Amino acid sequence: MSAIHAKNISKTFHITEDSHNTVKHRLFNIFNPPRNKAVEAVKKMNFEVKKGECVGIIGRNGSGKSTLTRILAGVYKTDTGHLKINGSTLLMNLGVGMSHELTARENIYISASVLGLKIKEIDAIFDQIVSFAELEEFVDTKIKYFSSGMVARLSFSIAVNAGADIMFLDEIFAVGDMKFQEKAIKVFESSWIEGKTVVLISHSMDVIQKYCTRTAYMKHGKLEYFGNTDKAIELYLADNF
């Protein structure tokens, strides 16, 4: 059974190019408005991720990895094609999807509710989430005052304790201090991950090679290859060097 099935999906962003960056430029170019530029972040692609599979997404900065991940996690809508997701999803990328105007406590309840948990179920694991994230003293602090590492710890802890069928882990092992990274890896390698579908985005080829059975290699918004991890890494390295 497939967890993710994508057919002809694509995403284009329309960006305003404003070269009139001074008052003088704006005055003399009043009848020459800024131009719109179309950026094809994700070009039409087809692929399938099986349930319980751990796949990687690699590519240079600007290759479309994060945009694709956000499409799969439901943050962005596709412009074309059809996307079928079987199961609950959670994107872990420095707290994307969390409200920075809300406290850690409020974000825990909202995020866990989105994953389908009832209030009583969240009550039962609340202390566990806070303890694992090591944020006991900051439960009622708005997360806009958190460091990126603290937000990442909170996000990871919600994922571990509240769970989701499909996890999107964007550079999750590259954030937080070394002690927390070790804890995150330990949990990732434990039985917690069994049966879950994982999409891992990382610049660390060691991480991709260690955990991913198949890997997607992206370049300029195009899915160049999706298959054997060693082959995907080979293409990525050839592109970098």
C-alpha positions in Angstrom: 0.0 0.0 0.0 1.3 3.5 -0.8 1.5 6.2 1.8 2.1 9.0 -0.8 1.1 8.9 -4.5 2.0 11.9 -6.6 0.9 12.3 -10.2 2.0 15.2 -12.4 2.3 17.6 -9.4 4.0 21.0 -9.8 4.4 24.3 -8.1 5.2 27.7 -9.5 5.7 30.9 -7.5 5.1 34.3 -9.0 7.6 36.8 -7.6 7.7 40.6 -8.2 11.1 41.8 -9.4 11.4 45.3 -8.1 14.6 46.9 -9.5 13.5 50.4 -8.4 15.3 50.2 -5.0 15.8 53.9 -4.5 13.4 56.9 -4.4 15.1 58.3 -7.6 14.6 55.1 -9.4 10.9 55.0 -8.4 10.3 58.5 -9.5 11.9 58.1 -12.9 10.3 54.8 -13.5 6.8 55.6 -12.4 5.3 54.4 -15.7 7.6 51.3 -15.7 6.1 49.0 -13.1 8.0 46.1 -11.5 7.9 42.9 -13.5 6.5 39.6 -12.4 8.8 36.6 -12.6 7.6 33.0 -12.6 9.8 30.6 -10.6 9.1 26.9 -11.2 10.0 25.5 -7.8 8.7 22.0 -8.5 8.4 20.9 -12.1 5.9 18.2 -13.1 6.8 14.9 -11.4 5.4 11.4 -10.6 6.4 9.1 -7.7 5.1 6.8 -5.0 6.3 6.2 -1.4 5.2 2.9 0.1 3.8 2.6 3.6 6.5 2.1 6.3 9.3 3.1 3.9 12.1 5.6 4.8 13.0 7.7 1.7 15.5 10.6 1.3 15.3 13.8 -0.6 18.6 15.4 -1.6 19.8 18.2 -3.9 21.6 21.5 -3.7 20.1 24.6 -2.1 17.3 25.9 -4.4 16.7 22.5 -6.0 13.1 22.4 -4.7 13.5 19.9 -1.8 11.8 22.1 0.8 9.0 23.2 -1.5 8.3 19.5 -2.4 8.3 18.6 1.2 5.8 21.4 2.1 3.5 20.2 -0.8 3.6 16.6 0.5 2.9 17.8 4.1 0.0 19.9 3.0 1.5 23.4 3.6 1.4 24.3 -0.1 -1.3 23.4 -2.7 -0.1 22.0 -6.0 -0.7 24.0 -9.2 -1.2 20.8 -11.3 -1.7 17.1 -10.9 -3.1 14.9 -8.1 -1.6 14.1 -4.7 -3.0 11.3 -2.5 -1.8 11.0 1.1 -2.9 8.0 3.2 -2.5 8.8 6.9 -1.8 11.8 9.2 1.3 13.9 8.4 3.7 16.0 10.4 6.4 18.3 9.0 9.3 18.8 11.3 11.4 21.8 10.2 12.1 24.2 13.0 8.5 24.4 14.0 6.9 25.0 10.6 3.1 24.9 11.2 3.5 26.2 14.8 2.2 29.6 15.8 5.0 31.7 17.1 2.5 34.0 18.8 1.3 31.1 21.0 3.0 29.4 24.0 4.7 26.0 24.0 1.6 24.7 25.9 -0.8 26.0 23.3 1.2 24.7 20.4 1.4 21.2 21.9 -2.4 21.0 22.2 -3.0 22.4 18.7 -0.3 20.2 17.0 -1.4 17.1 18.8 -5.1 17.8 18.0 -4.2 18.2 14.3 -2.7 14.7 14.5 -6.1 13.4 15.7 -5.5 13.2 19.5 -8.3 14.1 21.9 -7.8 16.5 24.7 -7.7 13.7 27.3 -5.0 11.9 25.3 -2.9 15.1 25.0 -3.3 15.6 28.8 -1.9 12.1 29.3 1.3 12.8 27.3 1.7 16.5 27.9 4.4 16.2 30.7 6.2 13.6 28.6 6.4 16.0 25.6 7.7 18.9 27.7 10.2 16.7 29.6 11.6 15.1 26.4 12.0 18.6 24.8 13.7 19.8 28.0 11.4 22.9 28.2 9.9 22.6 31.7 10.7 26.2 32.5 9.3 27.6 29.2 5.9 25.9 28.9 4.0 29.2 29.1 6.4 31.3 27.0 5.5 32.3 23.5 7.7 30.3 21.1 8.7 33.5 19.2 11.1 34.0 22.1 12.6 30.5 21.7 15.9 29.8 20.0 15.7 27.7 16.8 17.0 24.7 18.8 14.3 25.0 21.4 11.6 25.1 18.7 13.2 22.1 17.0 13.2 20.2 20.3 9.5 20.9 20.9 8.6 19.9 17.3 10.6 16.7 17.6 9.1 15.9 21.0 5.5 16.4 19.7 6.3 14.1 16.8 7.8 11.4 19.0 5.1 11.4 21.6 1.9 12.3 19.6 3.0 10.5 16.5 1.9 10.7 12.9 1.7 8.1 10.2 3.9 10.0 7.8 6.8 12.1 9.1 8.7 14.7 7.1 12.0 15.4 8.8 13.8 18.4 7.3 17.4 18.6 8.6 16.1 17.5 12.0 19.5 16.0 13.0 21.3 19.3 12.3 19.6 21.4 14.9 19.8 21.7 18.7 22.9 20.9 20.8 24.9 17.7 20.5 23.3 16.1 23.5 19.8 16.6 22.0 21.0 15.4 18.5 22.2 12.2 20.2 18.8 11.8 21.9 17.0 12.4 18.6 19.0 9.8 16.7 18.5 7.3 19.5 14.7 7.8 19.3 14.8 7.7 15.5 16.6 4.4 15.6 14.3 2.9 18.2 11.1 1.0 17.7 9.3 4.4 17.5 9.9 4.6 13.8 8.7 1.1 13.0 5.7 1.1 10.8 5.9 4.8 10.1 6.6 6.3 6.7 9.5 8.7 6.8 10.7 11.3 4.3 14.1 12.5 5.3 15.6 15.8 3.9 19.2 16.3 4.7 22.5 17.6 3.3 24.3 14.8 5.3 24.9 12.0 2.9 25.9 9.8 5.9 22.4 10.2 7.4 20.7 9.6 4.0 22.8 6.5 3.4 22.3 5.1 6.9 18.5 5.3 7.0 17.0 5.6 3.5 16.1 2.6 1.3 15.4 4.8 -1.7 16.3 8.5 -2.3 15.0 11.2 -4.6 17.7 13.5 -6.2 16.4 16.9 -7.3 18.0 19.6 -9.5 16.4 22.9 -10.5 13.0 21.8 -9.4 13.1 18.6 -11.4 13.1 15.1 -10.0 16.2 13.8 -11.8 16.2 10.4 -10.1 14.3 8.4 -7.6 15.6 5.0 -6.6 18.7 3.3 -5.2 20.2 5.6 -2.5 23.8 5.0 -3.5 23.0 6.0 -7.1 21.2 9.1 -5.9 24.1 10.2 -3.7 26.5 9.5 -6.6 24.5 12.0 -8.8 24.3 14.5 -6.0 28.1 14.4 -5.4 28.8 14.6 -9.2 26.7 17.8 -9.3 28.5 19.3 -6.4 32.1 18.6 -7.5 
